[in-house]
Amino acid sequence: MLKEYGNIRQEKNTFRRYFTDEEIDLYIWYKNDKKTVIGFQIIYNLKWEDNMKAFTWDIFKGTSHTKVYT
Protein backbone atom coordinates (compact mmCIF):
# COMPACT_ATOMS: atom_id res chain seq x y z
CA MET A 1 0.00 0.00 0.00
CA LEU A 2 1.34 3.42 -0.93
CA LYS A 3 2.39 5.73 1.87
CA GLU A 4 2.68 9.49 1.38
CA TYR A 5 5.70 11.38 2.61
CA GLY A 6 4.58 14.88 3.46
CA ASN A 7 7.76 16.81 4.09
CA ILE A 8 9.53 16.77 0.72
CA ARG A 9 11.55 19.46 -1.02
CA GLN A 10 9.34 21.77 -3.06
CA GLU A 11 10.34 23.67 -6.18
CA LYS A 12 9.41 27.19 -7.18
CA ASN A 13 6.05 27.51 -9.00
CA THR A 14 5.02 23.87 -8.36
CA PHE A 15 3.82 21.65 -5.53
CA ARG A 16 5.00 18.03 -5.31
CA ARG A 17 3.65 14.93 -3.59
CA TYR A 18 5.55 11.68 -3.10
CA PHE A 19 4.11 8.23 -2.41
CA THR A 20 6.03 4.98 -2.03
CA ASP A 21 5.83 1.33 -1.10
CA GLU A 22 8.19 -1.60 -1.56
CA GLU A 23 7.43 -1.93 -5.28
CA ILE A 24 6.80 1.57 -6.70
CA ASP A 25 7.47 5.26 -6.19
CA LEU A 26 4.90 7.81 -7.37
CA TYR A 27 5.61 11.51 -7.77
CA ILE A 28 2.85 13.98 -8.66
CA TRP A 29 3.48 17.59 -9.66
CA TYR A 30 0.80 20.26 -9.33
CA LYS A 31 0.56 23.92 -10.17
CA ASN A 32 0.90 26.08 -7.07
CA ASP A 33 -2.90 25.96 -6.72
CA LYS A 34 -2.43 22.33 -5.54
CA LYS A 35 -5.44 21.33 -7.67
CA THR A 36 -4.13 21.15 -11.23
CA VAL A 37 -1.94 18.12 -12.01
CA ILE A 38 0.85 19.04 -14.43
CA GLY A 39 2.78 15.77 -14.33
CA PHE A 40 3.47 12.46 -12.64
CA GLN A 41 6.12 9.77 -12.58
CA ILE A 42 5.81 6.12 -11.59
CA ILE A 43 9.06 4.28 -10.90
CA TYR A 44 8.56 0.53 -10.71
CA ASN A 45 10.54 -2.68 -10.27
CA LEU A 46 12.21 -1.22 -7.17
CA LYS A 47 13.01 -4.72 -5.92
CA TRP A 48 14.98 -5.42 -9.09
CA GLU A 49 17.37 -2.49 -9.06
CA ASP A 50 18.98 -3.46 -12.36
CA ASN A 51 15.57 -3.42 -14.10
CA MET A 52 13.89 -0.31 -12.67
CA LYS A 53 11.75 1.65 -15.12
CA ALA A 54 10.05 5.04 -15.05
CA PHE A 55 6.84 6.08 -16.77
CA THR A 56 6.49 9.85 -16.85
CA TRP A 57 3.73 12.15 -18.06
CA ASP A 58 4.22 15.92 -18.30
CA ILE A 59 1.52 18.35 -19.46
CA PHE A 60 4.00 20.02 -21.83
CA LYS A 61 6.26 17.13 -22.92
CA GLY A 62 3.79 14.23 -23.03
CA THR A 63 4.81 10.72 -21.98
CA SER A 64 8.07 8.81 -21.76
CA HIS A 65 9.05 5.34 -20.59
CA THR A 66 12.71 4.89 -19.63
CA LYS A 67 15.10 2.61 -17.79
CA VAL A 68 16.41 3.97 -14.48
CA TYR A 69 20.16 3.68 -14.01
CA THR A 70 21.36 3.72 -10.41
N, C-alpha and C positions, 0 to 999 in steps of 0.2 A: 504494500500500500504506500502510495506517495506521501511524503511528509514535506511540508513547506518550511523553509528556513526564512525567517522574517528579517533578519538584520544583515542584508547583503549590500555590497557597494553599489551605489546608484550613480548614473551618469547624467550629465547635464541634458535637459530637455526630454528625458525619458524616465520611466519608472519600470523597474524590473522585479520579477518574482522568480523564485527558484524552488523547484520541487525535486525530491530524489527518493529512490529506494535502492535496493540492492541490484536491480537490473537496468534501470533507466534514470537519466537526469532530464528534467524539463525546465527550460528557461522560457519566460514569456516577457515580451517587451511591450509597454504601453506608452501612449502619449502621456504627457504630464497630467492629463485629466483623469488618469487611472481607469478610464472606461474604454478607450479605443485601443484595441490590439493592433500593433504595427509589425509584430513578428513573433516567431517562436522557434525553438530548437529542441529536438529530442535526440539525446545521445543514448544509444542502446548497445547491448552486448558488453556491459561493464564488467561482467565476470570473465569475459574472454578478451583481455586487454589488447591482444594482438589482432583482434577482429572488431574493434569498436567502430561504430558508424554514427554519422550525424545526419539527420534530416532537418533542413532549415527552410523556413518560409519567411520572407521579408516583403512588406507591402510594396516596396520600390523595386526590389531585385527579383522577386518571384521565389522559386524553390530551387534547392540544391540537395544532393545526397552525396556525402563524401566519407572517406575513411578517415578515422582519427588516429594520428600518429602521436604516441606518447614518448 
